């Protein structure tokens, strides 16, 4: 049940050739996901919320992602995660990132301010009372802003099965490359009916959390919203699945094949 939002969000990181198009999201958008462990045990919930605001006199989107355990699991492994990103409304480049988590006693409390002009990340590790300045690559993303960058900029009309895409992401105190492979289209059964989706296979770091590099599969709606519908993860122990349970504030029609 670890890394609820990490699984939900970082799997969506992608950068490729794109064309200018209408924004996929806006102020007031909200998603709720239900999590299940090993196919049958309810594990928790996660939400993503988008709001307009200002940061240092800049118009930005403020996105808050929350994840928490529920039911029986919370009695022996309690998770309470909060992630925040403030990113430019036009370029989707992040200015500030917050990670405040408690996963079974494993805690982090980190704030990062990005200087996108000089390619620097100012990291404030509040838990350890440590501050550092780290050089970054141009157009760096954080783990929340990548999701929204993907939704706004990916030209799905050019995707072919087997296409691979990559992005530089800054997480905690370092940058790393992320790769994603497009698998094709699929109609999936959801709580809202059957929906046409685009299917992806992210490459993740095998080890403590994930079973192997190709442990994740994700589906996003094939429409202008590019809504994350489902994620499956093979973990080092068991498996985790996230399904979209509720939503509001979508900017475009949500296309359902069969109710």
ABEGO torsion letter per residue (X at the ends): XBGAAAAAAAAABBBBBBBBBBBABBBGBBBBBBBBBGGABBAEBBBBBBBBBBBGGBBBBBBBBBBBBBEAAAAABBBBBBBBBBBBAAAGBBABBBBBBBBGGBBBBBBBBBBAAAGBBBBBBAAAGBBBBBBBBBGBBBAAAAAAAAAAABBAAABBBGBBBBBBBBBGABBBBBBBBBAEBBBBBBAAEBBBBBBBBBBBBBEAABABAAABBBBBBBBAAGBBABBBBBBABEBBBBBBABBBGBABBBBBABX
